[in-house]
Structure formats: C-alpha cells, structure tokens
Amino acid sequence: MFGGLSHLKVYLAPGYTDMRKAINGLSILVDDLDLDPFSGHLFVFCNRKQTMLKILYWEVNGFCLWQKRLEKEHFTWPKSITQIKEIDHRSLTWLLDGLPIHQPRAHRSLKYRITS
C-alpha cells in the first residue's frame, strides 16, 4: 500500500482526532504539532472509538488522504495523549492489521555499516 515510501517517517498523532476533519483540518493539526505537512511523511490520526484511521501525506503536487474504517473490532492506538509518536512502516502495517505497534516476538531491525 505505502511500499514505495519506506524512506519516509510515520507519525501517530497523539490522542484522538475528530474524523470530520479532512485535508485542511488535518494539515493544520500537523502544523500545530510543529511538523511539516509538506514533508511527504505519513501522519496517522485515529478517532475516539478507535475504529477509524486517516493517513495524510503530501505527494509531489498535492495532499493525499487515506482512510480505513473497521466494521467490527478496533485499532490498538497508543495510550499516550501528550506527544507525537514516530513509528516505522512495519509497525504501521501491524497497526492496520489490528496488532499492537510493538510486537514482542518480532525480529529487531539491524543496521550495519561494514560487511566482513
């Protein structure tokens, strides 16, 4: 879905968001978080019932808004309502699949600079 965007950051907006907000309202929220809505990074918002997510991002010449609404169940949205949280694309996939963003059994990401 967002496969070609692996170099971009993913930010979860703290707390819950009024899902009546569209591109303009959500981009203002991103700006209020001292982040650049034109950066191309993904900004994820969740409603109070945790049944809907919206993802806002800038792509070349305009904003894109992606939405997912669950008919049953709910998303496992982080409890922190004080600060924005940065996650990786793997964690975003887990979130969209209904899993917690920190999987205790997942393999850790490794980064090397030298090969032997």
C-alpha positions, 0 to 999 in steps of 0.5 A: 500500500505505502511500499514505495515510501519506506524512506519516509517517517510515520507519525501517530498523532497523539490522542484522538482526532475528530474524523470530520476533519479532512485535508485542511483540518488535518494539515493544520493539526500537523502544523500545530504539532510543529511538523511539516505537512509538506514533508511527504511523511505519513501522519496517522490520526485515529478517532475516539472509538478507535475504529477509524484511521486517516493517513495524510501525506503530501505527494509531489503536487498535492495532499493525499488522504487515506482512510480505513474504517473497521466494521467490527473490532478496533485499532490498538492506538497508543495510550499516550495523549501528550506527544507525537509518536514516530513509528516505522512502516512495519509497525504501521502495517501491524497497526492496520492489521489490528496488532499492537505497534510493538510486537514482542516476538518480532525480529529487531531491525539491524543496521550495519555499516561494514560487511566482513 
